[in-house]
Amino acid sequence: MNFNNILVEKENGLAKVTINRPKKLNALNKETIEELSAAFEILEEDATVKVVMITGSGEKAFVAGADISEFANFSVSEGGFLAKKGQEMLFDFIENLSKPVIAAVNGFALGGGLELAMACHFRIASENAKMGLPEVSLGVIPGYGGTQRLPQLVGKGKAMELIMTAGMISAEEAKACDLVNHVVTLEELMPFVEKIASRIMRNSMVAISAAIRAINANFEDGVNGYEIEISEFGECFGTEDFKEGTTAFLEKRKANFPGS
């Protein structure tokens, strides 16, 4: 996979997607969003990939926001289309990917950058990371799912404060309000993510995909998450992974999941 603004590496079931615009602090422009969308579509279909990690190049930024110069002169309809297209082609797509997506937040994650991290299934941050949604300081609001995902993660009141003040919080503050799962040193970040990815990959990826769908269902309007859980639970009984997992347990051995 050859792209202008991102790098994609694959090794031992883990795909590492790096946003590679260090001179722009990895800001999201139209081309980068399109490339990320294309990369995730490919990785979704790649049977050799079990877990995906996304990070930013360098040591300063995960993604420092959107490229404001691209939409500064947009009309009302153009602004609405920008948000709708971005959410559908990338942010919602990542959230609903059948494979776990981990955000390795290695610096500034602001605006669209934090929204990208929040679309991932969970987040791990380095100690130097700073996070925030500063959009209201520009006369606009978060448009890539920020007003929806932030309250889900940190609660309504905290989300209101963070969005209204347009401020940044530290990695430790983000961990304290459950925005990130872990905080490690910058040097430890990649090895730590790889360690968690390896732990995930020991398990049934078929079951993990079902769990992602069931968990996400709880946050969909008009959808009964419990009913989705029941359905996904039942479907698991018809998989080869279930047969292998239960047989291995009864035989007191390590499971070798076929992935079907």
N, C-alpha and C positions, 0 to 999 in steps of 0.2 A: 504494500500500500504506500503510494507516494503522494504526499500532500505538501502544500506550501507553508502552512501555518501550524501543523501538528505533526507529531512523531508517534508511530505505533510500533511497539515491540511486543513479541510474544515469546514466553519461555515457561515450560512446565505447567501449562494450563492457565497461566496468568498473563493477561494482556495489559500492557502499560501504555496509556494514552497521555501524551505530554503536549500541552498547548505551548507552542514554541514561537512566541513573539516577545522575547525579553526586552527589546528596546521600547516596546509599548506596554510593558508590564503585563504581557499576555492578555491584553484587552480583547474582548469579543467583538469582532466586526462581522459583517455579513458572510464573508468568505470562510472565516473560521467556524462559524455556526454551521454552515453548509458542509464543511469538511468533517466536523465532529459528527454530524448527522449521518453522513455517508460511512464513516468509520464504524460507528455503533451498529449500523445496519449490517455491515460485513461481519462484525464480531458476534452479533446475535446469531448469525447463521453458521459460524465457524465451530464445528464440533470439537475442535481441539482446545477451544477457549472455555474455561469454566468460571473464571472470575475476572472482572475488569477493574483496573485502578486508573483514576484520572488525576493528573497533577499539572503544575505549571513549571516551565523551565526556569532555571536560575534559583536564587535564594531569596528573592525579594517578594515575589508575587505568585499566588495560585492563578487568579484572574482579578485584575484590579478594576474591573467593570466593563461596561460596553464602550464601544468606540462612538463617543457622542457626536463627533463630526459627521457621522453618516446619517443622523436623523435630526439634527438641530433645526432643519427647515421643513420638517414633515408637516402635512396637514392632519386634521383630525382622522380622516379615513386612513391615511397612510400610517399613522401611529397605531391605530387599532389593528391594521393588517400586520404590522411589524410584530406586535405582541402575539397575535393569534398564530401566525406562521412559525414564529420561534418556539412557542410552547408546543405546538403539535409536532414539529419536525425534530426537536431536540430534547427539551426539558421533560415533557410528558413521556416521550419515547424512552428516555433513560430511566425514569421512575418505574416504568412498566416493563423494562427489559427482563427477560426470563432468567438472566444471570446476575449474580450480585455485583453491584457497582460501588466501589469504595472511593471516596474523595480523599486524597492526600493533600491537605491544605498546607502549603509550604510557605505562606507569606500572606500578602493582602488578598482577601476575598471580599470584594466590595461590589455592590449592585448586582449586575448580571453574573458576576463571579460567585457571589454567595448564593444566588439563585441556582446556579449550576451545581454547586456543592450540595445544596438542599435537595435537589432532584435525585441525587445519588442515594443509595439505600442506607448508608451511614458515612460518618466523617471522622477522620483522624487528623489532628492538627499538630504542627510543630510549634514550639514555644514562641517563636517570633511572629506567628500568625496574628492578623488583625482582621476582624469581620464587621460588616455593617451594610446597611441599605440606605445610601445617602440621596436617593432619588428626589425626595421632597425639597432638597436644597437647590435642585435644578428646575423646580416647578412641575414635577411629574411624579408619578408613583412607580413602585416596582411593577414591571409588566411581564416578567417571565415566571410568574407563579409565586413571587415573594410574599404577597399579602395573604396567600393561602397556606403555603408550606411553613412559614415562620411561626404562625400561631399554633400549628399542629405540633411543632417541635418544642417551643418554649412557653406556650400558653398565650392567651389573648392579651393580657395586660403587658407582659414583657415585650411582646411583638409590637404593640401599640407604641410603647416607649421608644424602642429601637428605631422604628420607622419614622415616628414624629420628630425625634431629635436629630435624625440623620447622622448619628454618631457611630464611632467604632468601639468594639469591645475586644479585649485581649483573648488569647486562646484559653486561659484559665477561666475567665468570665464566661466564655462560650461553653466550656465544659460544665461549669456550675449551673447553667440554665439548660443543659441537655442539648445544646446546639451541636456539640461534637462529643464523641464517645471517649476519646483518649487524647492526651497531650503528651508529646515526647520531644526530645531535642531534635533539631533539624537533621543531625547526623543519624539519628535512630529512626527517622520517619519511614524511609523506604523499607529497611529491614523489618520494622514493626508491621507495616502493611502486608508485606510478603508472608510474615509469620501467621497473621490472621487469615490471609487468603489460603495458606496451606492447611490450616485447621478446617476451613470451610470445605475445601476440596476432598477431605476425608469422608465426607458425608454424601448422601444421595442428592445429586444435582437435580434429579426429577422431583424429589420431595421439596427441595429448596425453591424451585420454580413455582411449585404449588403454594408454598408458604408466602412467597412474594405476592402472588395473586390474591390470596386470602387476606393478607395484612392490608394491601392497598384498597381492597374492597370496602374496608371500614371507613375510608375517607371519601368514598364516592357518593354523591347525592342520590337518593332513591334506591340505593343498593343495601340489602341486608347482609352485612359481613358474616354473620353467623351462618346464614344459609350458604354463602359461598364456601365457608370453611367446611361445612358438612359435605358439600358436593366435592370439594377438592380432596377431603379426607377419604371419601368413598372411592374416588378415582385412583388413589394411591394403591388400593388393594388389587388393582388390575395390572400393576407394573411389575417388571422383572426386578426392579430395585427393591420393592417390598418383599418379594420372595427371597432375594439374596440377603437382605437385612435381617429378616426374622430368622431365616435358616442359620445365618452366621451367629446370631445371638444365642440360639438354642444349642448350637454346636460349640459355643464358647470360642469363637475365632473371629478374626478381623474380617469385616465385610469387604468384598470386592465388587463394588456396584457397577453393573453394565451400562447404566445410563439410559435405561429404557423402561 
